[in-house]
Amino acid sequence: MADNHLCPYCKKELPSEKDIALHVELEHKNEVQKQAMPTLFDKQEYEPWKQEWKDMPEYEQKDLMPFRRIIVNFTCQEDVNKFAEVMF
């Protein structure tokens, strides 16, 4: 069996690369998915920018939130018109 190939997960011998691919797809699907998908706590996957952001200047963003905000609801157009007269 010198021409056989080994499954990378269970080391089972199979006759060809095609058979290995099918075997892995059918028997080791969950293991393959676990390797392919990053976990929630895998910081290297979710914070790749940290590798590139070395020795970069600090970035500070101004607070762009409004000082005050007023939301006014109207029940009809007549109320909108009265409000507009009073405000402007």
N, C-alpha and C positions, 0 to 999 in steps of 0.2 A: 504494500500500500504506500509506495513512495510518492505517488502523484496526488495523494489525498491532501486536503486542506483542513486546518483546524479552526473551529469556531472560536472567536476571541473571548467569548463569555464562558462557555462550558467546556471548551477544549475537545469537543466531539469532532471526530474525523468525518469529513464529507468529501465526495469525489471531485467537486468542482467549485469554483468561485460563485457560480450561479446558485449552486445548492447551499453554499454558505449564506449568501444573501437572503435566500428564501427562508432558510432555517432561522437566521437572526430575526427576520421580519415576523415570523410566526411564533417563535419561542422566547425571544428576548426583547419584545417590543417595549415593555415598560422600562427595562434597563437602558435601552437606546434613548428613549424619551427623557429619562432622568439626566443622562449625560448631555443631551442637546439643550435642555431648557435650564436657564439659570433659576436659582431659588430666590425667594424674596429677600433673603439675608446675604446673598452673594454680592458683596459691595463692588467687587471688581467689574462685574457685568453691568451694574446699574450706575456706577460712577466712573466711566472710562475717561471722562474729562480730567480727572485728577492727575492722570499720567501726563497729560499735555499742559497742564496749568502750573507747572513748576516755575518758580521765580517770576511769576507774573505779578503785576501791580494789583493792589486791592481795588475792588470795584464797589463803589458806594452809590446806591440809587436813592434819589430824593423821595421823600414821602409824597406821593401824588394824590393822596386821598383828600377830598374836599374838607374845608374847615367846618362847614355846616351844610346840611342838605334838608330840603323840605319837599315832601311829597304830598300833593293835594289831589284829592279825588272829588269828582263832580258827579252829580246824579243826572244833570241835563245840560244842554247847550246854554240855556238861559243863565244858569249859575256860572258857567265859564265866562260868559260875556260880562256879567256883573263883577266878577273877580278881576277880569282884565281892566275894567274901568277904574276900579279902586287901586290896582297895582300900578297902572301906567297912566 
